[in-house]
Amino acid sequence: MRTFILSGCVMAIIALASVALAQDLVRPDAKMSPEDVVRTQLDALQANDTPTSNAGIRQVWEFAHPINRRMTGPYDNFAVMMKGPFYNALIDHSSHTITLLERTGVAAAFDVDVTSATGLVLRYRWVLERAFGGGLDGAWMTVSVSIAQPNGREI
């Protein structure tokens, strides 16, 4: 009987932690600018494990456009991809700069220069589009992020 009670307590703690994490995530909102969306994702990745393990990756997943989600598959696949060789420099990076390339009423593109934790400067192309349906109502969401390109600089 004690094992059941202890298991129940552990399950309750896990459930509360999940609720706390869900409350900490910034949700897509049509009032956010495309720049705010990219900045929110980069700031979260910069401190990936705060407040919980992979919270930054979960924040990025929140802003993954439905088109992006169809391409990457479920969250677990997305998390593996983020930790893989093409995107892992984003996790716990030391700094980033965001440069708007183009913006229309429904799409926006940015060059994002990221200084990795090891000092390598890489460039990503971040593309957003407005999403509709499912309660998204025109929120800016990430359609794609290019693989890292060396920027020719190293710190």
NULUMZA-458219 format. One record per residue: x, y, z of N, C-alpha, C, CB in turn; residue number from 1. Coordinates in steps of 0.2 Angstrom, whole numbers, plus 2048, in hexadecimal, padded with zeros to 3 digits. Glycine has a CB too. Example, Ala and Ser with C-alpha at 12.3 -4.5 7.8 and 13.67 -1.06 7.14 Angstrom:
% residues 2
+------+------+------+-------+-------+-------+------+------+------+-------+-------+-------+-----+
! n_c1 ! n_c2 ! n_c3 ! ca_c1 ! ca_c2 ! ca_c3 ! c_c1 ! c_c2 ! c_c3 ! cb_c1 ! cb_c2 ! cb_c3 !   k !
+------+------+------+-------+-------+-------+------+------+------+-------+-------+-------+-----+
!  842 !  7E4 !  827 !   83E !   7EA !   827 !  842 !  7F0 !  827 !   839 !   7EA !   82D !   1 !
!  840 !  7F5 !  823 !   844 !   7FB !   824 !  840 !  800 !  827 !   846 !   7FD !   81D !   2 !
+------+------+------+-------+-------+-------+------+------+------+-------+-------+-------+-----+
***
This chain:
% residues 155
+------+------+------+-------+-------+-------+------+------+------+-------+-------+-------+-----+
! n_c1 ! n_c2 ! n_c3 ! ca_c1 ! ca_c2 ! ca_c3 ! c_c1 ! c_c2 ! c_c3 ! cb_c1 ! cb_c2 ! cb_c3 !   k !
+------+------+------+-------+-------+-------+------+------+------+-------+-------+-------+-----+
!  804 !  7FA !  800 !   800 !   800 !   800 !  804 !  806 !  800 !   7FB !   800 !   806 !   1 !
!  80A !  806 !  804 !   80E !   80C !   804 !  811 !  80D !  7FD !   814 !   80B !   809 !   2 !
!  813 !  808 !  7F9 !   816 !   809 !   7F3 !  811 !  80D !  7EE !   817 !   803 !   7EF !   3 !
!  80A !  80B !  7EF !   805 !   80F !   7EB !  805 !  816 !  7ED !   7FE !   80B !   7EC !   4 !
!  805 !  817 !  7F3 !   804 !   81E !   7F5 !  80A !  822 !  7F3 !   804 !   81F !   7FD !   5 !
!  810 !  81F !  7F4 !   816 !   823 !   7F1 !  816 !  824 !  7EA !   81D !   81F !   7F3 !   6 !
!  814 !  81F !  7E6 !   813 !   820 !   7DF !  80E !  825 !  7DD !   811 !   819 !   7DC !   7 !
!  809 !  825 !  7E1 !   804 !   82B !   7E0 !  807 !  832 !  7E1 !   7FE !   82A !   7E4 !   8 !
!  80B !  832 !  7E6 !   80E !   839 !   7E8 !  813 !  83B !  7E2 !   812 !   838 !   7EE !   9 !
!  817 !  836 !  7E0 !   81B !   837 !   7DA !  818 !  839 !  7D4 !   820 !   831 !   7D9 !  10 !
!  812 !  836 !  7D2 !   80E !   838 !   7CD !  80B !  83F !  7CD !   808 !   833 !   7CC !  11 !
!  809 !  840 !  7D3 !   806 !   847 !   7D5 !  80C !  84D !  7D4 !   803 !   848 !   7DC !  12 !
!  812 !  84B !  7D6 !   817 !   850 !   7D5 !  819 !  851 !  7CE !   81D !   84E !   7D9 !  13 !
!  819 !  84B !  7CA !   81A !   84C !   7C3 !  815 !  850 !  7BF !   81B !   845 !   7C0 !  14 !
!  80F !  84E !  7C1 !   809 !   852 !   7BE !  809 !  859 !  7C0 !   802 !   84F !   7C1 !  15 !
!  80B !  85B !  7C6 !   80C !   862 !   7C8 !  811 !  866 !  7C4 !   80D !   863 !   7CF !  16 !
!  817 !  862 !  7C3 !   81D !   865 !   7BF !  81B !  866 !  7B8 !   823 !   860 !   7C0 !  17 !
!  817 !  861 !  7B5 !   815 !   862 !   7AE !  810 !  868 !  7AE !   811 !   85C !   7AC !  18 !
!  80C !  869 !  7B3 !   807 !   86F !   7B2 !  80B !  875 !  7B3 !   802 !   86F !   7B8 !  19 !
!  810 !  875 !  7B8 !   814 !   87B !   7B9 !  818 !  87D !  7B2 !   819 !   87A !   7BE !  20 !
!  81B !  878 !  7AF !   81F !   879 !   7A9 !  81A !  87C !  7A3 !   822 !   873 !   7A6 !  21 !
!  814 !  879 !  7A3 !   80F !   87B !   79E !  80D !  883 !  79F !   809 !   877 !   79E !  22 !
!  80D !  885 !  7A5 !   80B !   88C !   7A7 !  811 !  890 !  7A5 !   809 !   88C !   7AE !  23 !
!  817 !  88E !  7A6 !   81D !   892 !   7A4 !  81E !  893 !  79D !   823 !   88F !   7A7 !  24 !
!  81B !  88F !  799 !   81C !   890 !   791 !  818 !  896 !  78F !   81A !   88A !   78E !  25 !
!  81B !  89A !  78A !   818 !   89F !   787 !  814 !  89C !  781 !   81D !   8A5 !   784 !  26 !
!  80E !  89D !  781 !   80A !   89A !   77B !  809 !  89F !  775 !   802 !   899 !   77E !  27 !
!  809 !  89C !  76F !   808 !   8A0 !   769 !  802 !  8A5 !  76A !   807 !   89C !   763 !  28 !
!  803 !  8AB !  768 !   7FE !   8B0 !   769 !  7FE !  8B5 !  763 !   7FE !   8B4 !   770 !  29 !
!  7F9 !  8B7 !  760 !   7F9 !   8BB !   75A !  7FC !  8C2 !  75C !   7F2 !   8BC !   757 !  30 !
!  7FC !  8C4 !  762 !   7FE !   8CA !   765 !  806 !  8CB !  765 !   7FC !   8CC !   76B !  31 !
!  809 !  8C5 !  765 !   811 !   8C5 !   765 !  813 !  8C6 !  75E !   813 !   8BE !   767 !  32 !
!  818 !  8CA !  75D !   81C !   8CC !   757 !  820 !  8C6 !  755 !   820 !   8D2 !   757 !  33 !
!  822 !  8C5 !  74E !   826 !   8C0 !   74C !  82D !  8C0 !  750 !   827 !   8C0 !   745 !  34 !
!  82F !  8C6 !  751 !   836 !   8C7 !   755 !  835 !  8C4 !  75C !   838 !   8CE !   755 !  35 !
!  82F !  8C5 !  75F !   82E !   8C3 !   766 !  82E !  8BB !  766 !   828 !   8C6 !   769 !  36 !
!  82B !  8B8 !  761 !   82B !   8B1 !   761 !  832 !  8AE !  760 !   826 !   8AF !   75B !  37 !
!  836 !  8B1 !  75C !   83C !   8AE !   75B !  840 !  8AF !  761 !   840 !   8B1 !   755 !  38 !
!  840 !  8B5 !  764 !   844 !   8B7 !   76A !  842 !  8B2 !  770 !   843 !   8BE !   76C !  39 !
!  83B !  8B1 !  771 !   839 !   8AC !   776 !  83C !  8A5 !  775 !   831 !   8AC !   776 !  40 !
!  83C !  8A3 !  76F !   83F !   89C !   76E !  846 !  89C !  770 !   83E !   89A !   767 !  41 !
!  84A !  8A1 !  76D !   851 !   8A1 !   76E !  853 !  8A2 !  776 !   854 !   8A7 !   76A !  42 !
!  84F !  8A7 !  779 !   851 !   8A8 !   780 !  84F !  8A1 !  784 !   84C !   8AD !   783 !  43 !
!  84A !  89D !  782 !   849 !   897 !   785 !  84E !  892 !  784 !   842 !   894 !   783 !  44 !
!  851 !  892 !  77E !   856 !   88D !   77C !  85D !  88F !  780 !   857 !   88C !   775 !  45 !
!  85E !  895 !  781 !   864 !   897 !   784 !  864 !  895 !  78B !   864 !   89F !   784 !  46 !
!  85F !  894 !  78E !   85E !   891 !   795 !  85A !  88B !  795 !   85B !   896 !   79A !  47 !
!  85C !  886 !  790 !   858 !   880 !   78F !  855 !  87C !  795 !   85C !   87C !   78A !  48 !
!  859 !  87B !  79A !   856 !   877 !   79F !  853 !  87B !  7A5 !   85C !   873 !   7A2 !  49 !
!  851 !  881 !  7A4 !   84E !   885 !   7A9 !  847 !  887 !  7A7 !   852 !   88C !   7AA !  50 !
!  842 !  886 !  7AB !   842 !   883 !   7B2 !  843 !  87C !  7B2 !   83C !   886 !   7B5 !  51 !
!  842 !  878 !  7AD !   842 !   871 !   7AD !  846 !  86E !  7A7 !   83B !   86D !   7AD !  52 !
!  848 !  868 !  7A7 !   84C !   865 !   7A2 !  848 !  866 !  79B !   84D !   85E !   7A3 !  53 !
!  84C !  869 !  796 !   849 !   86A !   78F !  843 !  86F !  78F !   847 !   863 !   78C !  54 !
!  843 !  873 !  794 !   83D !   878 !   793 !  83E !  87D !  78D !   83D !   87C !   79A !  55 !
!  844 !  87E !  78B !   845 !   882 !   785 !  843 !  87F !  77F !   84D !   884 !   785 !  56 !
!  844 !  878 !  77E !   842 !   875 !   779 !  83B !  874 !  778 !   845 !   86D !   778 !  57 !
!  837 !  873 !  77E !   830 !   873 !   77F !  82D !  87A !  77D !   82E !   872 !   786 !  58 !
!  831 !  880 !  77E !   82E !   886 !   77D !  82F !  887 !  775 !   833 !   88C !   780 !  59 !
!  834 !  885 !  772 !   834 !   885 !   76B !  82F !  881 !  767 !   83B !   883 !   768 !  60 !
!  82E !  87B !  76A !   828 !   877 !   768 !  821 !  87A !  768 !   828 !   870 !   76C !  61 !
!  820 !  87E !  76D !   81A !   882 !   76E !  819 !  887 !  768 !   81A !   886 !   774 !  62 !
!  81E !  889 !  765 !   81E !   88E !   75F !  81F !  88A !  758 !   823 !   894 !   760 !  63 !
!  81F !  884 !  758 !   820 !   880 !   752 !  819 !  880 !  74E !   823 !   879 !   753 !  64 !
!  819 !  883 !  748 !   813 !   884 !   744 !  811 !  87D !  743 !   815 !   888 !   73E !  65 !
!  80A !  87C !  742 !   808 !   875 !   740 !  80B !  872 !  73A !   800 !   876 !   73F !  66 !
!  80D !  876 !  735 !   811 !   873 !   730 !  818 !  870 !  732 !   812 !   879 !   72A !  67 !
!  81B !  874 !  736 !   821 !   872 !   739 !  820 !  86B !  73D !   824 !   877 !   73E !  68 !
!  81B !  86B !  741 !   81A !   865 !   745 !  819 !  85F !  741 !   814 !   866 !   74A !  69 !
!  815 !  860 !  73B !   814 !   85A !   736 !  81B !  858 !  734 !   80F !   85C !   731 !  70 !
!  81F !  85C !  732 !   826 !   85A !   730 !  82A !  857 !  735 !   829 !   860 !   72D !  71 !
!  82A !  859 !  73B !   82F !   856 !   740 !  82C !  851 !  744 !   831 !   85C !   745 !  72 !
!  825 !  850 !  744 !   822 !   84B !   748 !  821 !  84D !  74F !   827 !   844 !   748 !  73 !
!  820 !  848 !  753 !   81E !   84A !   75A !  823 !  84D !  75E !   81B !   844 !   75E !  74 !
!  822 !  850 !  764 !   827 !   854 !   768 !  82D !  850 !  769 !   824 !   856 !   76F !  75 !
!  82D !  849 !  76B !   833 !   845 !   76C !  837 !  845 !  766 !   831 !   83E !   76E !  76 !
!  835 !  845 !  760 !   839 !   845 !   75A !  83C !  84C !  759 !   835 !   844 !   754 !  77 !
!  838 !  851 !  75B !   83B !   858 !   75A !  840 !  859 !  75F !   835 !   85D !   75C !  78 !
!  840 !  857 !  766 !   845 !   857 !   76B !  84B !  854 !  769 !   842 !   855 !   771 !  79 !
!  84B !  84E !  766 !   851 !   84B !   763 !  854 !  84F !  75E !   84F !   843 !   760 !  80 !
!  850 !  851 !  759 !   853 !   856 !   754 !  856 !  85C !  757 !   84D !   858 !   74F !  81 !
!  853 !  85F !  75C !   856 !   865 !   75F !  85D !  863 !  762 !   852 !   868 !   764 !  82 !
!  85E !  85D !  764 !   864 !   85B !   768 !  869 !  858 !  763 !   863 !   856 !   76D !  83 !
!  867 !  858 !  75C !   86B !   855 !   757 !  870 !  85A !  755 !   867 !   852 !   752 !  84 !
!  875 !  858 !  750 !   87A !   85C !   74E !  878 !  862 !  74A !   87E !   858 !   749 !  85 !
!  872 !  863 !  747 !   871 !   869 !   744 !  86E !  86F !  748 !   86B !   867 !   73F !  86 !
!  86B !  86D !  74E !   868 !   872 !   752 !  86B !  872 !  759 !   861 !   871 !   752 !  87 !
!  86F !  86E !  75B !   871 !   86E !   762 !  875 !  874 !  765 !   876 !   868 !   764 !  88 !
!  878 !  878 !  760 !   87B !   87E !   762 !  877 !  883 !  765 !   87F !   881 !   75C !  89 !
!  870 !  882 !  763 !   86B !   887 !   766 !  86A !  886 !  76D !   864 !   886 !   762 !  90 !
!  86B !  880 !  770 !   86A !   87E !   777 !  870 !  881 !  77B !   869 !   876 !   778 !  91 !
!  86E !  885 !  780 !   872 !   888 !   785 !  877 !  88C !  781 !   876 !   882 !   789 !  92 !
!  875 !  890 !  77C !   87A !   894 !   778 !  87B !  89A !  77D !   877 !   896 !   771 !  93 !
!  881 !  89E !  77B !   882 !   8A3 !   780 !  87F !  8AA !  77D !   88A !   8A4 !   780 !  94 !
!  87E !  8AB !  777 !   87B !   8B1 !   775 !  878 !  8B0 !  76E !   880 !   8B7 !   774 !  95 !
!  873 !  8B5 !  76C !   870 !   8B5 !   765 !  86E !  8BC !  763 !   86A !   8B0 !   765 !  96 !
!  86E !  8BC !  75C !   86C !   8C3 !   759 !  867 !  8C1 !  754 !   872 !   8C7 !   756 !  97 !
!  862 !  8C5 !  754 !   85C !   8C3 !   74F !  85C !  8C9 !  74A !   855 !   8C2 !   753 !  98 !
!  85C !  8C7 !  744 !   85B !   8CC !   73E !  856 !  8CB !  73A !   862 !   8CD !   73A !  99 !
!  851 !  8D0 !  739 !   84B !   8CF !   735 !  84D !  8CF !  72E !   846 !   8D4 !   736 ! 100 !
!  84C !  8CA !  72A !   84D !   8CA !   723 !  847 !  8CD !  71E !   84F !   8C3 !   720 ! 101 !
!  841 !  8CA !  720 !   83B !   8CC !   71C !  835 !  8CB !  721 !   83B !   8C8 !   716 ! 102 !
!  830 !  8CF !  720 !   82A !   8CE !   724 !  824 !  8D0 !  71F !   82A !   8D2 !   72A ! 103 !
!  81F !  8CC !  71F !   819 !   8CE !   71B !  813 !  8CD !  721 !   817 !   8C9 !   715 ! 104 !
!  80D !  8CD !  71F !   808 !   8CC !   723 !  807 !  8C5 !  726 !   801 !   8CE !   720 ! 105 !
!  80A !  8C0 !  722 !   809 !   8B9 !   724 !  80F !  8B5 !  725 !   805 !   8B6 !   71F ! 106 !
!  815 !  8B8 !  723 !   81B !   8B5 !   724 !  821 !  8B9 !  726 !   81D !   8B1 !   71D ! 107 !
!  826 !  8B7 !  729 !   82C !   8BA !   72B !  832 !  8B6 !  72B !   82B !   8BE !   732 ! 108 !
!  838 !  8B9 !  729 !   83E !   8B5 !   729 !  843 !  8B9 !  72D !   840 !   8B3 !   722 ! 109 !
!  847 !  8B5 !  731 !   84D !   8B8 !   735 !  853 !  8B4 !  734 !   84B !   8B9 !   73C ! 110 !
!  859 !  8B8 !  734 !   85F !   8B5 !   735 !  861 !  8B5 !  73C !   865 !   8B8 !   730 ! 111 !
!  863 !  8AF !  73F !   864 !   8AF !   746 !  86B !  8AD !  747 !   85F !   8AB !   74A ! 112 !
!  870 !  8B1 !  74A !   876 !   8AF !   74B !  877 !  8AD !  753 !   87B !   8B5 !   74A ! 113 !
!  879 !  8A7 !  754 !   87A !   8A4 !   75A !  881 !  8A3 !  75C !   875 !   89E !   75B ! 114 !
!  883 !  8A5 !  762 !   88A !   8A3 !   764 !  889 !  89D !  769 !   88D !   8A9 !   768 ! 115 !
!  88B !  897 !  767 !   88A !   891 !   76A !  88E !  892 !  771 !   88D !   88B !   766 ! 116 !
!  88D !  88D !  775 !   890 !   88C !   77C !  898 !  88B !  77B !   88D !   887 !   780 ! 117 !
!  89A !  889 !  775 !   8A1 !   888 !   774 !  8A4 !  88E !  770 !   8A2 !   882 !   770 ! 118 !
!  8A0 !  893 !  76F !   8A3 !   899 !   76B !  8A2 !  899 !  764 !   8AA !   89A !   76D ! 119 !
!  89F !  894 !  761 !   89E !   894 !   75A !  898 !  898 !  758 !   89E !   88D !   757 ! 120 !
!  899 !  89D !  753 !   893 !   8A1 !   751 !  890 !  89E !  74B !   895 !   8A8 !   74F ! 121 !
!  88A !  89C !  74B !   886 !   899 !   746 !  880 !  89D !  744 !   884 !   892 !   748 ! 122 !
!  87E !  89C !  73E !   878 !   8A0 !   73B !  873 !  89B !  739 !   87A !   8A4 !   735 ! 123 !
!  86D !  89D !  73C !   866 !   899 !   73A !  862 !  89E !  736 !   863 !   896 !   740 ! 124 !
!  85E !  89B !  732 !   858 !   89F !   72F !  852 !  89C !  732 !   858 !   89E !   727 ! 125 !
!  84E !  8A1 !  735 !   848 !   8A0 !   739 !  842 !  8A2 !  735 !   848 !   8A3 !   740 ! 126 !
!  83E !  89E !  733 !   838 !   8A0 !   72F !  832 !  89F !  733 !   838 !   89C !   728 ! 127 !
!  82D !  8A4 !  733 !   827 !   8A4 !   737 !  821 !  8A5 !  732 !   827 !   8A9 !   73D ! 128 !
!  81C !  8A2 !  734 !   815 !   8A4 !   730 !  810 !  8A5 !  735 !   814 !   89F !   72B ! 129 !
!  80B !  8A8 !  734 !   805 !   8A8 !   738 !  801 !  8A2 !  737 !   800 !   8AE !   736 ! 130 !
!  7FF !  89F !  73D !   7FB !   899 !   73D !  7F4 !  89B !  73F !   7FE !   894 !   742 ! 131 !
!  7EF !  897 !  73C !   7E8 !   898 !   73D !  7E5 !  891 !  73E !   7E5 !   89B !   736 ! 132 !
!  7DF !  891 !  742 !   7DC !   88B !   744 !  7DE !  889 !  74A !   7DD !   886 !   73E ! 133 !
!  7DA !  885 !  74D !   7DD !   882 !   754 !  7DE !  887 !  759 !   7E3 !   87E !   753 ! 134 !
!  7DB !  88D !  759 !   7DC !   892 !   75E !  7E2 !  896 !  75D !   7DC !   88E !   765 ! 135 !
!  7E5 !  895 !  758 !   7EB !   899 !   756 !  7EA !  8A0 !  754 !   7F0 !   895 !   752 ! 136 !
!  7E5 !  8A1 !  750 !   7E2 !   8A7 !   74E !  7E8 !  8AC !  74C !   7DF !   8AA !   753 ! 137 !
!  7EC !  8AA !  747 !   7F1 !   8AF !   745 !  7F7 !  8B0 !  749 !   7EE !   8B5 !   744 ! 138 !
!  7F9 !  8AB !  74D !   7FF !   8AC !   751 !  805 !  8AA !  74D !   7FF !   8A7 !   757 ! 139 !
!  80A !  8AD !  74E !   811 !   8AC !   74A !  814 !  8A6 !  74D !   816 !   8B2 !   74B ! 140 !
!  815 !  8A1 !  748 !   818 !   89B !   74B !  81E !  899 !  746 !   813 !   895 !   74B ! 141 !
!  823 !  895 !  748 !   829 !   893 !   744 !  827 !  88D !  73F !   82E !   891 !   749 ! 142 !
!  828 !  88F !  739 !   827 !   88A !   733 !  82D !  886 !  732 !   825 !   88D !   72D ! 143 !
!  833 !  889 !  733 !   839 !   886 !   732 !  83F !  88A !  735 !   83B !   885 !   72A ! 144 !
!  844 !  886 !  736 !   84B !   889 !   738 !  850 !  885 !  734 !   84C !   888 !   740 ! 145 !
!  854 !  888 !  731 !   859 !   885 !   72D !  85E !  882 !  731 !   85D !   88A !   728 ! 146 !
!  862 !  87D !  72E !   868 !   87A !   732 !  86D !  880 !  733 !   86B !   874 !   72F ! 147 !
!  871 !  87F !  738 !   876 !   884 !   739 !  87B !  885 !  734 !   87A !   882 !   740 ! 148 !
!  87D !  88B !  732 !   882 !   88D !   72D !  888 !  891 !  731 !   87F !   891 !   728 ! 149 !
!  88E !  88F !  730 !   893 !   893 !   733 !  893 !  89A !  731 !   89A !   890 !   732 ! 150 !
!  894 !  89E !  736 !   894 !   8A5 !   735 !  89B !  8A8 !  733 !   890 !   8A9 !   73A ! 151 !
!  8A0 !  8A4 !  734 !   8A7 !   8A6 !   733 !  8AA !  8AA !  739 !   8A7 !   8AB !   72D ! 152 !
!  8A6 !  8AA !  73E !   8A9 !   8AD !   744 !  8A9 !  8A7 !  74A !   8A5 !   8B3 !   746 ! 153 !
!  8AE !  8A9 !  74E !   8AE !   8A4 !   754 !  8B1 !  8A9 !  75A !   8B3 !   89E !   753 ! 154 !
!  8AE !  8A8 !  760 !   8B0 !   8AC !   765 !  8B5 !  8A8 !  76A !   8AA !   8AE !   76A ! 155 !
+------+------+------+-------+-------+-------+------+------+------+-------+-------+-------+-----+
***
